[in-house]
Amino acid sequence: MIQTALQLYTVRSFTARNMLATIRQIAAMGYTAIELAGLGDASPRQIRHTLDDCGMLALGAHIQLADLVQRRYQILADVQTIGCAFVVVPWVPVQYRQSPDAVQRLAETLNQIGLDLKTEGFHFAYHNHDYEFKPLANSNMWDLLVAALDPRFVTFELDLYWAQFAGYKPLDLIESLAGQIPLIHFKDMAADHTRADVPLGVGIMPWKQILAACEAAGTRWAIVEQDHPRNPMVDVQTSLAFLRELKP
């Protein structure tokens, strides 16, 4: 059974001002889990207390690669306090994308981090954008990473919108990564020329088929996200209502 969560990056303008009140507002909407993208104006202990008080779970946290390399154990202490099971690298700087050799070095770093995190009891995942799918030498960054990452230590948080934006079919990617995509970012794409990210059910993505494919692939979490919401609190409520209709 796939569970639903919200990536708090979607409501970052609120979490920056009052993380704890935002968590309570999200809980009141009906969300029972979140994924963190920073701590806003709160401490790990405050966040954990508020989540417990609201009956919510923080399934994971987006952590910058540099932080995982330079101050890993402080980061792990924080996410452990909050109760996160997953640590996710949300993006990587351009120097890791410039050549097959750079991608190989990135994969080696991610594999080592994943091994270390597994030893500490965490799951580790890599989150894509569209740049992974652009041509690189005779391949692309995505295919090179999939080949080089050790699935024992590194899985994927597949962002369906960015795959679609890059011209790839989300259903094909989900099928090809069965067993390696415990987390999926759900966000829709506008039908017009802007191809903007929009609330679920408002755009062109085939969500019924996507959900069935995710179930078959062993996905555990459908995580609502928008990078550029027009009205964050209204948009995340729209997406939650759509998902509830889609998978009652």
C-alpha positions as CSV (number, residue, x, y, z in Angstrom):
1,M,0.0,0.0,0.0
2,I,1.5,3.3,-1.1
3,Q,1.3,6.0,1.6
4,T,1.0,9.8,0.9
5,A,3.3,12.5,2.1
6,L,4.0,16.2,1.4
7,Q,7.5,17.6,0.5
8,L,7.6,20.7,2.6
9,Y,9.7,22.5,-0.1
10,T,6.3,23.2,-1.7
11,V,5.3,25.4,1.3
12,R,8.8,26.8,2.0
13,S,7.6,30.3,2.2
14,F,5.6,29.2,5.3
15,T,8.1,26.9,6.9
16,A,10.7,29.7,6.7
17,R,8.5,31.9,8.9
18,N,6.9,29.3,11.2
19,M,7.8,25.6,10.7
20,L,5.8,24.3,13.6
21,A,2.6,26.2,12.7
22,T,3.0,25.0,9.1
23,I,3.3,21.4,10.2
24,R,0.1,21.8,12.2
25,Q,-1.7,23.3,9.3
26,I,-0.6,20.5,7.0
27,A,-1.8,18.0,9.5
28,A,-5.2,19.7,9.8
29,M,-5.6,19.2,6.0
30,G,-5.2,15.5,6.4
31,Y,-1.6,14.8,5.6
32,T,-0.1,12.3,7.9
33,A,3.5,12.4,6.7
34,I,6.0,14.9,5.4
35,E,9.4,15.0,3.8
36,L,11.7,17.8,5.0
37,A,13.7,20.3,2.9
38,G,15.5,22.1,5.7
39,L,14.3,22.8,9.2
40,G,12.9,26.3,8.7
41,D,13.0,28.3,11.9
42,A,12.7,25.2,14.3
43,S,15.1,22.8,15.9
44,P,15.0,19.0,15.3
45,R,13.5,18.4,18.8
46,Q,10.8,21.0,18.2
47,I,9.9,19.4,14.9
48,R,9.7,15.9,16.4
49,H,7.6,17.1,19.3
50,T,5.2,18.8,16.9
51,L,5.0,15.8,14.6
52,D,4.3,13.5,17.6
53,D,1.6,15.9,18.8
54,C,-0.1,15.9,15.4
55,G,0.2,12.2,14.9
56,M,2.5,12.8,11.9
57,L,5.6,11.1,10.5
58,A,8.7,12.6,8.9
59,L,9.6,9.9,6.4
60,G,12.8,11.5,5.2
61,A,14.8,14.6,4.6
62,H,16.5,16.3,1.6
63,I,20.1,16.9,2.6
64,Q,22.7,18.6,0.4
65,L,25.6,16.5,-0.9
66,A,28.2,18.8,0.6
67,D,26.6,18.5,4.1
68,L,26.6,14.7,3.8
69,V,30.3,14.8,2.9
70,Q,31.4,17.5,5.4
71,R,29.2,17.1,8.5
72,R,27.5,13.8,8.0
73,Y,27.2,12.8,11.7
74,Q,25.6,16.0,12.8
75,I,23.1,15.7,10.0
76,L,22.4,12.1,10.9
77,A,21.9,13.1,14.6
78,D,19.3,15.7,13.5
79,V,17.3,13.4,11.2
80,Q,17.4,10.6,13.8
81,T,15.9,13.0,16.3
82,I,13.2,13.9,13.9
83,G,12.6,10.2,13.1
84,C,13.4,10.1,9.4
85,A,14.1,6.8,7.8
86,F,15.3,8.2,4.4
87,V,18.0,10.6,3.6
88,V,17.8,12.0,0.0
89,V,20.3,14.0,-2.1
90,P,17.9,16.5,-3.8
91,W,20.4,17.8,-6.5
92,V,24.1,18.0,-7.3
93,P,26.2,20.9,-8.5
94,V,27.2,21.3,-12.1
95,Q,30.7,19.9,-11.6
96,Y,29.3,16.4,-11.0
97,R,27.4,16.5,-14.4
98,Q,30.0,17.6,-16.9
99,S,31.5,14.3,-18.1
100,P,31.1,10.6,-17.7
101,D,34.2,10.6,-15.4
102,A,32.6,13.2,-13.2
103,V,29.4,11.1,-13.0
104,Q,31.4,8.0,-12.1
105,R,33.1,9.9,-9.3
106,L,29.8,11.1,-8.1
107,A,28.4,7.5,-8.1
108,E,31.4,6.3,-6.0
109,T,30.8,9.1,-3.5
110,L,27.1,8.3,-3.3
111,N,27.8,4.5,-2.9
112,Q,30.1,5.2,0.0
113,I,27.6,7.6,1.7
114,G,24.9,5.0,1.1
115,L,27.0,2.3,2.7
116,D,27.8,4.5,5.7
117,L,24.1,5.5,6.1
118,K,22.9,1.9,5.9
119,T,25.4,1.0,8.7
120,E,23.7,3.8,10.7
121,G,20.2,2.4,10.0
122,F,19.1,4.9,7.3
123,H,17.9,4.4,3.7
124,F,19.6,6.6,1.1
125,A,18.2,7.9,-2.2
126,Y,19.0,10.2,-5.1
127,H,16.4,12.6,-6.5
128,N,16.5,13.6,-10.1
129,H,15.7,16.8,-12.1
130,D,15.7,17.1,-15.9
131,Y,19.5,17.6,-16.3
132,E,20.2,13.9,-15.7
133,F,18.5,13.1,-19.0
134,K,20.4,15.5,-21.2
135,P,22.9,14.0,-23.6
136,L,26.4,13.4,-22.2
137,A,29.0,11.9,-24.4
138,N,27.3,8.8,-25.9
139,S,24.9,8.5,-23.1
140,N,23.3,10.6,-20.4
141,M,23.9,11.2,-16.7
142,W,20.8,9.2,-15.7
143,D,21.8,6.0,-17.5
144,L,25.4,6.3,-16.2
145,L,24.1,6.7,-12.6
146,V,21.7,3.8,-12.8
147,A,24.5,1.6,-14.0
148,A,27.1,2.8,-11.4
149,L,25.0,3.1,-8.2
150,D,24.9,0.1,-6.0
151,P,21.2,-0.7,-5.3
152,R,22.2,-2.2,-2.0
153,F,23.1,1.3,-0.8
154,V,21.5,3.9,-3.0
155,T,17.9,3.9,-4.3
156,F,16.0,6.6,-6.2
157,E,13.4,9.2,-5.4
158,L,12.0,9.5,-8.9
159,D,10.6,12.9,-9.8
160,L,8.0,12.1,-12.4
161,Y,7.5,15.7,-13.5
162,W,11.1,16.3,-14.3
163,A,11.4,13.1,-16.2
164,Q,8.3,14.1,-18.3
165,F,9.8,17.6,-18.7
166,A,12.9,16.0,-20.2
167,G,10.9,14.0,-22.7
168,Y,10.9,10.6,-20.9
169,K,7.9,8.5,-20.2
170,P,7.3,8.2,-16.5
171,L,5.7,4.8,-16.8
172,D,8.7,3.4,-18.6
173,L,11.1,4.7,-16.0
174,I,9.0,3.3,-13.1
175,E,8.9,-0.1,-14.8
176,S,12.7,-0.1,-15.4
177,L,13.4,0.8,-11.8
178,A,11.2,-1.7,-10.1
179,G,12.5,-2.4,-6.6
180,Q,14.7,0.7,-6.6
181,I,12.2,3.5,-6.2
182,P,10.7,3.5,-2.7
183,L,10.0,7.2,-3.0
184,I,8.2,9.0,-5.9
185,H,7.6,12.7,-6.2
186,F,4.1,13.3,-7.6
187,K,3.6,16.6,-9.3
188,D,1.5,17.3,-12.4
189,M,2.4,19.2,-15.6
190,A,0.3,21.9,-17.2
191,A,-1.1,21.1,-20.6
192,D,-0.1,24.5,-22.1
193,H,3.2,25.6,-23.6
194,T,4.6,26.6,-20.2
195,R,4.7,22.9,-19.0
196,A,4.5,24.4,-15.5
197,D,4.2,22.2,-12.4
198,V,0.6,22.2,-11.2
199,P,-1.4,20.4,-8.5
200,L,-2.3,16.8,-9.1
201,G,-5.2,16.2,-11.4
202,V,-4.9,19.6,-13.0
203,G,-2.4,18.6,-15.7
204,I,-1.6,15.9,-18.2
205,M,0.0,13.1,-16.2
206,P,-1.8,9.7,-16.3
207,W,-2.1,9.3,-12.5
208,K,-4.2,6.2,-12.5
209,Q,-1.7,4.3,-14.6
210,I,1.2,5.8,-12.7
211,L,-0.2,4.8,-9.3
212,A,-0.7,1.2,-10.6
213,A,2.9,1.1,-12.0
214,C,4.2,2.4,-8.6
215,E,2.3,-0.3,-6.8
216,A,3.8,-2.9,-9.1
217,A,7.3,-1.4,-8.7
218,G,7.2,-1.6,-4.9
219,T,7.0,2.1,-4.2
220,R,6.3,3.0,-0.6
221,W,5.6,6.7,-0.7
222,A,3.8,9.0,-3.1
223,I,5.2,12.4,-2.1
224,V,3.2,15.5,-3.3
225,E,5.5,18.3,-4.4
226,Q,5.4,21.5,-6.5
227,D,8.5,23.6,-7.2
228,H,6.6,26.7,-8.1
229,P,3.1,26.6,-6.5
230,R,0.8,29.6,-7.3
231,N,-1.0,29.3,-4.0
232,P,1.0,26.7,-1.9
233,M,-1.6,25.9,0.8
234,V,-4.5,25.7,-1.7
235,D,-2.4,23.6,-4.2
236,V,-1.3,21.0,-1.6
237,Q,-4.9,20.6,-0.5
238,T,-6.0,20.1,-4.1
239,S,-3.3,17.5,-4.6
240,L,-4.3,15.6,-1.4
241,A,-8.0,15.6,-2.4
242,F,-7.1,14.2,-5.8
243,L,-5.0,11.4,-4.4
244,R,-7.7,10.5,-1.9
245,E,-10.1,10.1,-4.9
246,L,-7.5,8.2,-6.9
247,K,-6.7,5.7,-4.1
248,P,-9.5,5.6,-1.6
